[in-house]
Every structure is written in structure tokens, then in C-alpha cells.
Amino acid sequence: MWAINIRVIAVGKLKEDFLKRGVEHYLIRLQPYTKVKVIELPEAGLSEKKNWGLQKNLEEEASAVMKNLRDDSHIIVLAAEGQKLSSEEFAGYLERLLVEGKSEVDFVIGGPSGLAESIKQKGDLCLSLSALTFPHRLARLILLEQLYRCFKIIRDEPYHK
């Protein structure tokens, strides 16, 4: 088994049953490869009509995220403007972390308004899942699927297409 401990710190609670089932599906599939823990943080009250409200909400969510980041973890922040990697490149990135002895990896997914700049700057990598735009709750499912795909690639195991 790979010696990596992954945590997904996500702002917002999954509400849709199909997303809950999908997340659970990939958490089960990931068990032979790695330990994954999902930490759900509450969304701050949104006030989209006032810019100051939005910024205050992002800062409140950022504070909650910061409290949950581990001091020794490699932090990967998901953001639309982040670096785009293929599945093979992402697998290579994770494999390099393992080779370098970085066994703690925290992924951060923001809420519907994204992430505060302070969180993006805290990340060791700012990663975009796609040039397409996804709801933040769907990003969690996509991330877990890609993590599963990465471990299949790293181990040179087949992945059904």
C-alpha cells in the first residue's frame, strides 16, 4: 500500500443523493490504495448583493480551512485559474510527492464563491480540474475519481474506460 494520507477539506455539505453515492463509491474504491478523509466545512452566509459581504464570507471560510490544514501537509488547492494537468501528469505529481517522502496531502475545495486569495497562496499547488466550470460540490466527486485514476496509473493497473 502507498504511504499517503489524503484529506479533502471541502466548504459546503453535499445535498444531492447522486453526489453522496458517487463520493462514497470512490472512497470505497480508494481504500486499497490510500487513506482518504473528507472534512466538510460549513458555507458562510452568502450576501452576493454586497461585495463586502462576499469578501467577509470568503475570509470566514478561509479561517475554517486554515484551522483544518495540517502543519506538515502538502496543500493542493482547487481553483479555476489553477494549473491544468492530465491524469497522467497528476499521477506523476502524486508519485513524486511519495518519492520525496511527503505522505500528508490536503486538498482544498472552496464553496460556491470560491476561495479567499490567502488560501490559494497557502497551497503548494493550485490545481484546476478542467477548463470547464463545475459546481463546487461536483468538484469533490471529480477529484476523488481522479485520485482513484491516479493510483491505477501509478500501479500500472487497468482502468475501465
Summary of the structure (lengths in Angstrom):
residues: 161
radius of gyration: 15.5
end to end distance: 24.0
largest distance: 50.2
contacts: 463
relative contact order: 0.23
helix: 43%
strand: 23%
